Amino acid sequence: MFILALDASLSWCSVALRGDGKPLARRSREGDRGHAAALPPMAAAVLAEAGLRAADLDAVAAVVGPGGFTGLRAALALAHGIALGAGLPVIGVTTGEALFAAIPPDERAGRAVWAAVDARRGRVVLERFPARNGGGGGPSAAPPELFDLDELPPAEGGRVSVAGDAAEAVAGRLAARGGVDALLSAVRRPDAAEAAFVAELRLAGRLPPLPARPLYAEPPAVRRPPSAGASEPA
């Protein structure tokens, strides 16, 4: 089984190829701009390194969010384009699922996992995964929810591992409450390699299906253009 995965949800982008249950090739690029231009040559390079064509794949996966509007759209557009040309399914993976998969099992054992994405203006988007014995298995979480940093939900069980680009702020708030063992993970952003792993579980029926379309915790902020002949407010 060969899966090509794309991620541009946060402040970088990555492409990875997974086959026979292991990573085969990967590319990444720093920066939160230019994802639409960077992703296609990265995907081509990953396939070339493995000696494969799009027609050899079993599926294409993309991280669907939460995350930046432009990056999510760029990754999904390319994933759908590759899949359409090769007649393949497109598999959605959430940002939190990819973060969860990157956390070492010993950091997940007996702990809930909170994937925290910075939503600006003192807010975060959380994907919360329940604690499980041994830290194994595939991710399974409630839908993403938006919270103010000063109004975070209770940490059920009192032991939490926090990942994502807002992890430091969230772990600090939890620790300040007292009675919460908040472990700050070194995993701060998702990667296509982990997204490919989650997609493999989903393709095998071990996780429920997820549509390959943008997943937002709130509608994107869009400013209506001024009407013709009207003066634009200062």
C-alpha positions in Angstrom: 0.0 0.0 0.0 1.4 3.4 -1.1 0.1 6.7 0.3 1.3 10.2 -0.6 0.5 12.7 2.1 0.6 16.5 2.1 0.5 19.0 4.9 0.5 22.8 4.9 -1.7 23.5 7.9 0.7 25.6 10.0 4.0 27.4 9.6 5.7 25.0 7.2 4.7 22.4 4.6 5.7 18.8 4.1 5.2 15.9 1.7 5.8 12.2 2.5 5.4 8.8 0.9 4.5 5.8 3.0 4.6 2.2 1.6 4.7 -1.3 3.0 4.0 0.1 6.5 7.0 2.4 6.7 8.1 5.9 5.5 9.8 5.8 2.1 10.6 9.5 1.3 9.9 12.9 2.7 10.4 16.6 1.9 9.7 19.7 4.0 10.0 23.5 3.8 10.0 26.2 6.5 7.7 29.2 6.3 4.1 30.0 6.4 3.9 31.4 2.8 4.3 30.0 -0.7 2.8 26.6 0.0 0.9 26.4 -3.3 4.2 26.9 -5.2 6.3 24.7 -3.0 4.1 21.6 -2.7 4.0 20.3 -6.3 7.8 20.0 -6.8 8.1 18.5 -3.4 5.5 15.8 -4.3 7.3 15.2 -7.6 10.6 14.8 -5.8 9.2 12.3 -3.2 7.7 10.1 -5.9 10.9 10.2 -8.0 13.0 9.2 -5.0 10.8 6.2 -4.5 10.7 5.4 -8.2 6.9 5.7 -8.3 4.3 7.4 -10.4 1.0 8.8 -9.1 -0.7 5.8 -10.8 1.2 3.5 -8.5 -0.3 5.0 -5.4 -3.3 3.6 -3.4 -4.4 6.9 -2.0 -3.5 10.5 -1.5 -3.9 12.1 2.0 -4.0 15.7 3.1 -4.1 17.4 6.5 -7.5 19.2 6.5 -7.1 21.4 9.6 -7.5 23.2 11.9 -4.9 25.5 10.5 -4.3 28.4 8.1 -6.8 28.9 5.4 -4.4 29.3 2.5 -2.2 26.4 3.4 -5.0 24.0 3.9 -6.5 25.0 0.5 -3.1 24.5 -1.2 -2.6 21.0 0.2 -6.1 19.9 -0.5 -6.2 21.3 -4.0 -3.0 19.4 -4.9 -4.2 16.2 -3.2 -7.4 16.3 -5.2 -5.6 17.1 -8.4 -3.2 14.2 -8.1 -6.0 11.8 -7.1 -8.3 12.9 -9.9 -5.6 12.3 -12.5 -4.8 8.8 -11.2 -8.3 7.7 -10.1 -7.4 7.5 -6.4 -9.3 8.3 -3.2 -8.4 11.3 -1.1 -8.2 10.8 2.7 -8.5 13.6 5.2 -6.4 13.7 8.4 -6.8 16.3 11.1 -4.0 18.4 12.4 -4.5 16.9 15.8 -4.4 13.4 14.5 -1.0 14.0 12.8 0.3 15.7 16.0 -1.0 12.8 18.1 0.8 10.2 15.9 4.1 12.1 16.3 4.1 12.0 20.1 6.2 9.1 21.5 4.0 6.4 23.1 5.5 6.8 26.5 4.4 10.5 26.5 0.8 9.4 25.7 0.6 6.4 28.1 -2.0 7.1 30.8 -2.5 10.7 29.6 -5.0 12.6 27.6 -3.5 14.3 24.6 -4.5 17.9 23.7 -3.5 19.1 20.3 -3.4 22.9 20.6 -3.4 25.2 17.5 -2.9 28.9 17.9 -6.1 30.7 16.8 -4.7 34.2 17.6 -6.1 36.9 19.9 -5.7 34.8 23.0 -7.6 31.8 21.6 -6.7 28.2 20.8 -8.3 25.3 18.9 -8.1 22.0 20.8 -8.5 18.5 19.6 -8.7 16.4 22.8 -7.8 12.7 22.7 -8.8 10.5 25.7 -6.2 8.7 27.8 -5.5 5.1 27.0 -3.3 2.4 28.6 0.0 1.9 27.0 -0.3 5.0 24.7 -0.8 2.8 21.7 -3.5 2.6 19.1 -4.7 5.1 16.5 -6.0 8.6 17.3 -9.7 9.2 18.0 -10.8 12.6 19.2 -13.9 14.8 19.6 -14.2 17.5 16.9 -12.0 20.6 17.2 -13.2 23.3 19.6 -12.3 26.9 20.0 -11.4 28.2 23.5 -10.0 31.3 25.1 -6.7 30.6 26.8 -8.2 31.8 30.1 -11.2 29.5 29.8 -9.7 26.1 28.9 -11.9 23.1 29.7 -11.2 20.7 32.6 -8.3 18.3 32.2 -10.1 15.0 32.9 -7.9 12.6 34.8 -5.5 15.4 35.7 -2.7 14.1 33.3 -2.3 15.7 29.9 0.3 15.7 27.2 0.1 18.9 25.1 1.3 19.3 21.5 1.0 21.9 18.8 2.1 25.4 18.1 0.1 26.7 21.1 1.2 23.9 23.4 3.5 26.1 25.6 0.7 28.6 26.3 -1.9 25.8 27.0 0.4 23.7 29.2 1.3 26.9 31.2 -2.3 27.7 31.8 -3.1 24.1 32.9 -0.1 24.0 35.3 -1.1 27.3 36.8 -4.5 25.8 37.8 -2.8 23.3 40.1 -3.7 19.7 40.4 -2.9 19.1 36.7 0.2 17.2 35.5 0.7 18.9 32.1 3.5 17.4 30.0 4.7 19.8 27.3 5.5 17.8 24.2 8.3 18.7 21.8 5.9 18.0 18.9 4.8 21.5 17.8 3.6 21.0 14.3 2.2 18.2 12.2 4.2 16.4 9.5 3.1 14.6 6.4 4.9 11.4 7.5 2.6 11.1 10.5 -0.4 12.1 8.3 0.4 9.2 6.0 0.5 6.8 8.9 -3.0 8.1 10.1 -4.3 7.8 6.5 -3.1 4.2 6.4 -5.1 3.4 9.5 -8.1 5.2 7.9 -7.7 3.4 4.6 -7.6 0.1 6.4 -10.9 0.8 8.2 -9.2 1.2 11.7 -10.4 4.8 11.9 -13.7 6.3 10.7 -13.7 8.1 7.3 -12.9 11.8 7.2 -13.9 14.0 4.2 -10.9 15.6 2.5 -12.2 19.2 2.8 -11.1 22.0 5.0 -11.9 21.7 8.7 -12.3 25.0 10.5 -13.2 25.6 14.2 -14.8 28.8 13.0 -15.5 30.3 9.6 -12.5 32.0 7.9 -12.4 35.7 8.3 -13.4 37.2 4.9 -13.7 40.9 4.3 -16.5 41.9 1.9 -15.1 44.1 -0.9 -16.5 47.7 -1.2 -19.4 48.0 -3.6 -18.9 49.7 -6.9 -19.0 53.5 -6.5 -18.8 53.4 -2.7 -16.0 54.9 -0.8 -13.9 52.5 1.3 -14.0 53.4 5.0 -10.7 54.5 6.6 
